């Protein structure tokens, strides 16, 4: 049984418990209000008594689990009784649940507080939160320590106001593996705060998913490229006055470090290394197509998750965007004369991820596929005109070359024995696109346009049979819409890694130096982001334990 059978209980006032937890999560332990501390301590003591009284059958309520989660790393992580209780909670709670807008509460702002506790050994994991088929938050985890960690991330969710105003099915997909080697669960608590504030932007009236649409069976709705075609056929209302698409995309597995890949013709340049290098070049382009025509692109930021390169680099501070994987925006307002045609068959929105294929002679073109895999979804944000109106206009004028300007140079040097010693390469890409049309909406007659100018360069150098790699990459771009949106951005990354094995002791060593930045200016929202992280000369030593790696020190 759960807590409902206890008549004289701290948990009877669920609102008080939730308020106390909210205060505690946003306070330093030493500064926590004594009354709040005393309430949570009583709740934890009461809950522990219940578990001891029913060690094999007690099922935590959601409020009890939230309290349990708050104290887990410091108090309960070593207890088998605690782990069993957590397992029973998830066995009974399931993977999805209902969301209903708060009753008797007018709101135009929503914020999330995601607090996670974990202890043991575990990889970083990707987490995606959905409202039905629509992704609304993509995050990833920190890698825990044996003694336990806790992190909190706050996120403004107000741009999804149209979804928060309606009942939704919540699906939080955070895949994890627990076994004898990877021992750490992630105990996550997600809290939403609803409030009103003056001077807010005009949020979208409707949000539609570009996704695999599997929520009806309780499953996550992300596409996996190239295994799946990431396309949705969508019927749109006819009274749209403005529309934009956001794309969420990140590489996993063979594509996690796509910016360190080499030209496909150079994959086997170090045959003594055994496994070939990963290919399709270090360049990636995420494309949006509407009915088969290119409508815009997003050149991705090089995310490094908390297990990336050297795990010790990201303790205690994680890398840029690790807890909130940023989405890119493409204004599709110029396409409204076509999208608002009332076609019952709808229109096809497709997301593609491409790299570069080359012929080994300095010629390259965009590839049809990339490696495994990219996890992608999209959303269409719609601002509507007067009810019953129909948006019309001219067919968009599309100035989008099928291929960007691509330049590739690659060279291999050999040592005195004739073996390949070093691989050096340079990849540069430039792209410009422009799309415009004339619109007639309920708000009047106007020009709609979307332009993008992007540049990319990657200088790479590999030696020691590919075990020493240096990368110097820069991506810059400028996006502009006649709707008032404008963005300029620059993604510099410099990365040097060296892998070495002492054949006598069996010690595996990774040396790495990393520097990245993300200066970005978003004109419509009037905010500037300048993120930078530098991790220098951090060395990770690991011993081989059968086929697993055990971290034994970081300096």
Secondary structure in CASP SS format (residue, H / E / C, confidence):
PFRMAT SS
TARGET T0000
AUTHOR 0000-0000-0000
METHOD secondary structure of the structure
MODEL  1
X C 1.00
X C 1.00
X H 1.00
X H 1.00
X H 1.00
X C 1.00
X C 1.00
X C 1.00
X C 1.00
X H 1.00
X H 1.00
X H 1.00
X C 1.00
X H 1.00
X H 1.00
X H 1.00
X H 1.00
X H 1.00
X H 1.00
X H 1.00
X H 1.00
X H 1.00
X H 1.00
X H 1.00
X H 1.00
X C 1.00
X C 1.00
X C 1.00
X H 1.00
X H 1.00
X H 1.00
X C 1.00
X C 1.00
X H 1.00
X H 1.00
X H 1.00
X H 1.00
X H 1.00
X H 1.00
X H 1.00
X H 1.00
X H 1.00
X H 1.00
X H 1.00
X H 1.00
X H 1.00
X H 1.00
X H 1.00
X H 1.00
X H 1.00
X H 1.00
X H 1.00
X H 1.00
X C 1.00
X C 1.00
X C 1.00
X C 1.00
X C 1.00
X C 1.00
X C 1.00
X C 1.00
X H 1.00
X H 1.00
X H 1.00
X H 1.00
X H 1.00
X H 1.00
X H 1.00
X H 1.00
X H 1.00
X H 1.00
X H 1.00
X H 1.00
X H 1.00
X H 1.00
X H 1.00
X C 1.00
X C 1.00
X C 1.00
X H 1.00
X H 1.00
X H 1.00
X H 1.00
X H 1.00
X H 1.00
X H 1.00
X H 1.00
X H 1.00
X H 1.00
X H 1.00
X H 1.00
X H 1.00
X H 1.00
X C 1.00
X C 1.00
X E 1.00
X E 1.00
X E 1.00
X E 1.00
X C 1.00
X C 1.00
X C 1.00
X C 1.00
X C 1.00
X C 1.00
X C 1.00
X C 1.00
X C 1.00
X E 1.00
X E 1.00
X E 1.00
X E 1.00
X E 1.00
X E 1.00
X E 1.00
X E 1.00
X E 1.00
X E 1.00
X C 1.00
X C 1.00
X C 1.00
X C 1.00
X C 1.00
X C 1.00
X C 1.00
X E 1.00
X E 1.00
X E 1.00
X E 1.00
X E 1.00
X E 1.00
X C 1.00
X C 1.00
X E 1.00
X E 1.00
X E 1.00
X E 1.00
X E 1.00
X E 1.00
X E 1.00
X C 1.00
X C 1.00
X C 1.00
X C 1.00
X C 1.00
X C 1.00
X C 1.00
X C 1.00
X E 1.00
X E 1.00
X E 1.00
X E 1.00
X E 1.00
X E 1.00
X E 1.00
X E 1.00
X C 1.00
X H 1.00
X H 1.00
X H 1.00
X H 1.00
X H 1.00
X H 1.00
X H 1.00
X C 1.00
X C 1.00
X C 1.00
X E 1.00
X E 1.00
X E 1.00
X E 1.00
X E 1.00
X E 1.00
X E 1.00
X C 1.00
X C 1.00
X C 1.00
X C 1.00
X C 1.00
X C 1.00
X C 1.00
X C 1.00
X C 1.00
X C 1.00
X C 1.00
X C 1.00
X E 1.00
X E 1.00
X E 1.00
X E 1.00
X E 1.00
X E 1.00
X E 1.00
X E 1.00
X E 1.00
X C 1.00
X C 1.00
X C 1.00
X C 1.00
X C 1.00
X C 1.00
X C 1.00
X C 1.00
X C 1.00
X C 1.00
X E 1.00
X E 1.00
X E 1.00
X E 1.00
X E 1.00
X C 1.00
X C 1.00
X C 1.00
X C 1.00
X H 1.00
X H 1.00
X H 1.00
X C 1.00
X C 1.00
X C 1.00
X C 1.00
X C 1.00
X E 1.00
X E 1.00
X E 1.00
X C 1.00
X C 1.00
X C 1.00
X C 1.00
X E 1.00
X E 1.00
X E 1.00
X E 1.00
X E 1.00
X C 1.00
X C 1.00
X C 1.00
X C 1.00
X C 1.00
X E 1.00
X E 1.00
X E 1.00
X E 1.00
X E 1.00
X E 1.00
X E 1.00
X E 1.00
X E 1.00
X E 1.00
X E 1.00
X E 1.00
X C 1.00
X H 1.00
X H 1.00
X H 1.00
X C 1.00
X C 1.00
X H 1.00
X H 1.00
X H 1.00
X C 1.00
X C 1.00
X C 1.00
X H 1.00
X H 1.00
X H 1.00
X C 1.00
X C 1.00
X C 1.00
X C 1.00
X H 1.00
X H 1.00
X H 1.00
X C 1.00
X C 1.00
X C 1.00
X C 1.00
X C 1.00
X C 1.00
X C 1.00
X C 1.00
X C 1.00
X C 1.00
X C 1.00
X E 1.00
X E 1.00
X E 1.00
X E 1.00
X E 1.00
X E 1.00
X C 1.00
X C 1.00
X E 1.00
X E 1.00
X E 1.00
X E 1.00
X E 1.00
X E 1.00
X C 1.00
X C 1.00
X C 1.00
X C 1.00
X C 1.00
X C 1.00
X C 1.00
X C 1.00
X C 1.00
X C 1.00
X C 1.00
X C 1.00
X H 1.00
X H 1.00
X H 1.00
X H 1.00
X C 1.00
X C 1.00
X C 1.00
X C 1.00
X C 1.00
X C 1.00
X C 1.00
X C 1.00
X C 1.00
X C 1.00
X C 1.00
X C 1.00
X C 1.00
X E 1.00
X E 1.00
X E 1.00
X E 1.00
X C 1.00
X H 1.00
X H 1.00
X H 1.00
X H 1.00
X H 1.00
X H 1.00
X H 1.00
X C 1.00
X C 1.00
X C 1.00
X C 1.00
X C 1.00
X C 1.00
X C 1.00
X E 1.00
X E 1.00
X E 1.00
X E 1.00
X E 1.00
X E 1.00
X E 1.00
X E 1.00
X C 1.00
X E 1.00
X E 1.00
X E 1.00
X C 1.00
X C 1.00
X C 1.00
X C 1.00
X C 1.00
X E 1.00
X E 1.00
X E 1.00
X C 1.00
X C 1.00
X C 1.00
X C 1.00
X C 1.00
X C 1.00
X C 1.00
X E 1.00
X E 1.00
X E 1.00
X E 1.00
X E 1.00
X E 1.00
X E 1.00
X E 1.00
X E 1.00
X E 1.00
X E 1.00
X C 1.00
X C 1.00
X C 1.00
X C 1.00
X C 1.00
X C 1.00
X C 1.00
X E 1.00
X E 1.00
X C 1.00
X C 1.00
X C 1.00
X E 1.00
X E 1.00
X E 1.00
X E 1.00
X C 1.00
X C 1.00
X C 1.00
X C 1.00
X E 1.00
X E 1.00
X E 1.00
X E 1.00
X E 1.00
X E 1.00
X E 1.00
X E 1.00
X E 1.00
X E 1.00
X C 1.00
X C 1.00
X C 1.00
X C 1.00
X C 1.00
X E 1.00
X E 1.00
X E 1.00
X E 1.00
X E 1.00
X E 1.00
X E 1.00
X E 1.00
X E 1.00
X E 1.00
X E 1.00
X E 1.00
X E 1.00
X E 1.00
X E 1.00
X E 1.00
X E 1.00
X E 1.00
X E 1.00
X E 1.00
X E 1.00
X E 1.00
X C 1.00
X C 1.00
X E 1.00
X E 1.00
X E 1.00
X E 1.00
X E 1.00
X E 1.00
X E 1.00
X E 1.00
X E 1.00
X E 1.00
X E 1.00
X E 1.00
X E 1.00
X E 1.00
X E 1.00
X E 1.00
X E 1.00
X E 1.00
X E 1.00
X E 1.00
X C 1.00
X C 1.00
X C 1.00
X C 1.00
X E 1.00
X E 1.00
X E 1.00
X E 1.00
X E 1.00
X E 1.00
X E 1.00
X E 1.00
X E 1.00
X E 1.00
X E 1.00
X E 1.00
X E 1.00
X E 1.00
X C 1.00
X C 1.00
X C 1.00
X C 1.00
X E 1.00
X E 1.00
X E 1.00
X E 1.00
X E 1.00
X E 1.00
X E 1.00
X E 1.00
X E 1.00
X E 1.00
X E 1.00
X E 1.00
X E 1.00
X E 1.00
X E 1.00
X E 1.00
X C 1.00
X C 1.00
X C 1.00
X C 1.00
X C 1.00
X E 1.00
X E 1.00
X E 1.00
X E 1.00
X E 1.00
X E 1.00
X E 1.00
X E 1.00
X E 1.00
X E 1.00
X E 1.00
X E 1.00
X E 1.00
X E 1.00
X E 1.00
X E 1.00
X C 1.00
X C 1.00
X C 1.00
X C 1.00
X E 1.00
X E 1.00
X E 1.00
X E 1.00
X E 1.00
X E 1.00
X E 1.00
X E 1.00
X E 1.00
X E 1.00
X E 1.00
X E 1.00
X E 1.00
X E 1.00
X E 1.00
X E 1.00
X E 1.00
X E 1.00
X E 1.00
X C 1.00
X C 1.00
X E 1.00
X E 1.00
X E 1.00
X E 1.00
X E 1.00
X E 1.00
X E 1.00
X C 1.00
END
